[in-house]
């Protein structure tokens, strides 16, 4: 990943003056010559829209300002400015005009120009208008550079988050595990948490969580959870045993203490211990999506859940024990797969289970699965972070 370069180098700033009358071109360029030198702007002149367009295509976004007459033979000033505003949005367009035709002026306004300079003009007013246009062009470039820098930072944060969340999948012949993690595409990092932890010699722990919110703040919380959970609980539980309900109660306490100074941060969470040879699991949830189980005889939804993490102290949770069979497929999801909060729509657990039952091949690309869920929501595209963990007992 390459960090974005600075935009708008002062050594390559062009102002193109366009008019089919040589006398006007001469007057304008003479009047603004000192201003252009002071502001490190190079003046280019063109006697037609076509010639101006050639210059603009050549210099691209280094053209900061186009000052064009409106009424010219061939390509009109309107046509030129409309082309510039659509192709080069960073270029600021000014219309130099004596037009009194309302329709012509209306078309110019709709093209998105920065302003008008009437003929005849006052030299001081021309300089002032150009100064404002140059400042606006500078701000536009600074904003674009900031957006590119922010995009770079988010991509970097996303790559770091994915490395931190990488799970150590168990290498066993009697189980298959697949993880799909998709933060919002335009943010690159997000608030979903997941882990698959080999536990003792015969079990795995599956953890799935969802921090309220998006972006870097939520991603930071997930990174904090990764360290907190393993060091503070999992490693200790190797000797004492793992209870999902006790773990969630511990996590709630730790979460409240660690984020006491950060308001409005809550977490939904699901914790599951799977005894692979014993074909049994124990699960508990804190306001999270249910656990979906698919087997040849049909599907089941297990939704034993308690309060979300980070709201109240001293809460307790309940363990639910489930007997498994060979061939069972377990699916753990975050709500980005089943909820469209902007429209206030949410799929029922049964509706999600029915969709999952049509997509049971573990390791397959989930695009069709997610597309089917989002179609049910009438959701045009991904609106939240999405995580899916699938575990099959062979």
PyMOL commands that set and color helices and strands:
alter all, ss='L'
color gray80, all
select helices_A, chain A and resi 10-12+22-31+33-38+49-62+77-87+102-110+123-165+215-240+244-258+335-337+341-343+349-356+367-376
alter helices_A, ss='H'
color red, helices_A
select strands_A, chain A and resi 14-18+42-46+63-69+92-97+115-118+175-182+192-199+203-211+267-275+280-286+291-295+298-302+305-306+320-323+329-333+339-340+345-346+386-393
alter strands_A, ss='S'
color yellow, strands_A
deselect
rebuild
show_as cartoon
